[in-house]
């Protein structure tokens, strides 16, 4: 019993302090970084709408794995299994979670209209921890980044090395 309480405390404290979690749904090809809030014993996320984070592989009633990183060092603190539940738009629980999420959403294009847009176009999910923390893996679990159209890899301009390594003239 003590180990379960310690696991729950670790999951809650790490999730509260970290602004970013990695979530891998059962059908997802790779883990995704998601911003979130901790609300009443679960990690809550919003997404799958225009301009919001994708919640690929996370289905209502499904399972997923969450990894929480350290806010200061960026390394993995804890990984744990969760069950996914989608909150019904407009319910009391949905309203409470959305109030928390609204305060954490950065650079929202619509400000006060955001909850109404989320109700129309997005999903709000609750990821409830289901058991003990997973053991720390022996390998790094490093993966290639998910392909995105936001990549801007281009050749270095010809003048850049001259500007960077320009020697100062001595007087």
Phi, psi and omega per residue, in radians:
X1 nan -0.704 -3.129
X2 -1.099 -0.696 -3.138
X3 -1.139 -0.649 3.095
X4 -1.127 -0.726 3.119
X5 -1.152 -0.695 3.101
X6 -1.150 -0.714 3.088
X7 -1.063 -0.810 3.127
X8 -1.057 -0.741 3.134
X9 -1.132 -0.716 3.121
X10 -1.117 -0.810 3.141
X11 -1.050 -0.832 -3.100
X12 -1.132 -0.833 -3.084
X13 -1.150 -0.757 3.133
X14 -1.127 -0.726 -3.121
X15 -1.184 -0.651 3.121
X16 -1.153 -0.676 -3.033
X17 -1.453 -0.464 -3.098
X18 -1.554 2.391 3.103
X19 -1.561 -0.084 -3.046
X20 -2.466 2.349 3.061
X21 -2.197 2.801 3.055
X22 -1.920 2.202 -3.090
X23 -2.166 2.287 3.074
X24 -2.117 1.937 3.091
X25 -1.322 2.879 -3.099
X26 -1.041 -0.652 -3.087
X27 -1.757 0.055 -3.078
X28 -1.429 2.470 3.128
X29 -1.266 -0.454 -3.122
X30 -2.663 2.851 3.084
X31 -1.261 2.546 3.118
X32 -2.065 2.497 3.054
X33 -1.415 2.259 -3.131
X34 -2.325 2.457 2.969
X35 -1.466 2.702 -2.955
X36 -2.771 3.080 2.912
X37 -2.346 2.702 3.016
X38 -1.709 2.143 -3.100
X39 -2.441 2.043 3.053
X40 0.803 0.988 3.013
X41 1.470 0.235 -3.132
X42 -2.634 2.736 3.015
X43 -1.496 2.303 -3.127
X44 -2.112 2.368 -3.123
X45 -2.338 2.758 3.055
X46 -2.263 2.517 3.121
X47 3.083 -2.857 -3.138
X48 1.187 0.312 3.056
X49 -2.028 2.986 3.109
X50 -1.022 2.216 3.119
X51 1.375 0.094 3.134
X52 -1.969 2.924 -3.101
X53 -1.181 2.505 3.104
X54 -1.345 2.443 3.126
X55 -1.961 0.858 -3.078
X56 -1.046 2.312 3.068
X57 1.430 0.021 -3.141
X58 -1.823 1.900 -3.106
X59 -2.035 2.592 3.116
X60 -1.007 2.208 -3.131
X61 1.500 -0.064 -3.122
X62 -1.489 -3.114 3.126
X63 -2.023 2.742 3.096
X64 -2.716 2.994 3.059
X65 -2.157 2.334 -3.138
X66 -1.972 2.334 3.008
X67 -2.060 2.277 -3.121
X68 -1.903 2.336 -3.120
X69 -1.748 2.805 3.068
X70 -1.311 2.350 -3.129
X71 -1.168 -0.653 -3.083
X72 -1.539 -0.666 -3.094
X73 -1.744 -0.397 3.111
X74 1.470 -0.084 3.136
X75 -1.443 2.829 -3.131
X76 -1.175 2.247 3.070
X77 -1.664 -0.814 -3.034
X78 -2.721 2.543 3.012
X79 -2.192 2.492 -3.105
X80 -2.694 2.625 3.095
X81 -1.387 2.603 3.122
X82 -2.394 2.772 2.912
X83 -1.859 2.481 -3.059
X84 -1.751 2.312 3.014
X85 -2.359 2.369 3.126
X86 -1.608 2.294 -3.132
X87 -1.473 2.404 3.124
X88 -1.235 2.237 -3.128
X89 -1.032 2.248 3.102
X90 1.587 -0.148 3.120
X91 -1.244 2.867 3.131
X92 -1.028 -0.770 -3.134
X93 -1.118 -0.728 3.113
X94 -1.052 -0.788 -3.139
X95 -1.056 -0.752 -3.126
X96 -1.148 -0.760 -3.139
X97 -1.167 -0.760 -3.131
X98 -1.103 -0.619 3.082
X99 -1.072 -0.699 3.091
X100 -1.203 -0.804 -3.107
X101 -1.106 -0.670 -3.128
X102 -1.021 -0.681 3.128
X103 -1.204 -0.391 -3.119
X104 -1.705 -0.216 -3.082
X105 -1.287 2.106 -3.139
X106 -1.675 2.522 3.034
X107 0.976 0.723 3.103
X108 -1.217 2.345 -3.100
X109 -1.295 -0.340 -3.014
X110 -2.085 0.077 3.030
X111 0.918 -1.989 -3.059
X112 -1.193 -0.342 3.132
X113 -1.450 -0.062 -3.061
X114 -0.996 -0.844 3.134
X115 -1.028 -0.652 3.104
X116 -1.152 -0.703 3.096
X117 -1.139 -0.746 3.105
X118 -1.058 -0.681 3.131
X119 -1.119 -0.654 -3.119
X120 -1.381 -0.735 -2.864
X121 -2.069 -0.212 -2.991
X122 -2.097 2.999 3.026
X123 -2.000 2.421 3.031
X124 -1.946 2.094 -3.069
X125 -1.989 2.576 3.087
X126 -2.029 2.115 -3.126
X127 -1.863 1.802 -3.042
X128 -1.676 2.146 3.100
X129 -1.032 2.383 -3.049
X130 -1.896 -0.238 -3.099
X131 -2.892 -2.719 -3.116
X132 -1.231 2.834 3.091
X133 -1.194 2.618 3.101
X134 -1.335 2.596 3.093
X135 -1.160 2.677 3.121
X136 -1.201 2.200 -3.119
X137 -1.196 2.687 -3.133
X138 -1.326 -0.554 -3.135
X139 -1.741 3.118 -3.011
X140 -1.424 -0.401 -3.087
X141 1.092 0.367 3.120
X142 -1.150 2.426 3.141
X143 -2.340 2.763 3.065
X144 -1.192 2.556 3.115
X145 -1.081 2.665 3.097
X146 -1.190 2.351 3.128
X147 -1.036 2.459 -3.121
X148 -2.569 2.570 3.080
X149 -1.284 -0.122 -3.121
X150 -1.390 -0.078 -3.133
X151 -1.179 2.304 -3.139
X152 -2.207 1.034 -3.135
X153 -1.528 2.014 -3.136
X154 -2.376 2.814 3.097
X155 -1.101 2.646 3.110
X156 -1.208 2.325 3.100
X157 -1.032 2.517 -3.068
X158 -1.028 -0.605 -3.086
X159 -1.372 -0.266 -3.034
X160 -1.076 -0.829 3.131
X161 -1.025 -0.637 3.124
X162 -1.133 -0.695 3.136
X163 -1.219 -0.691 -3.099
X164 -1.273 -0.673 -3.035
X165 -1.894 0.424 3.127
X166 -1.131 2.243 3.125
X167 -1.529 2.463 3.116
X168 -1.356 2.465 3.119
X169 -1.375 2.367 3.099
X170 -1.509 2.495 -3.134
X171 -1.550 nan nan
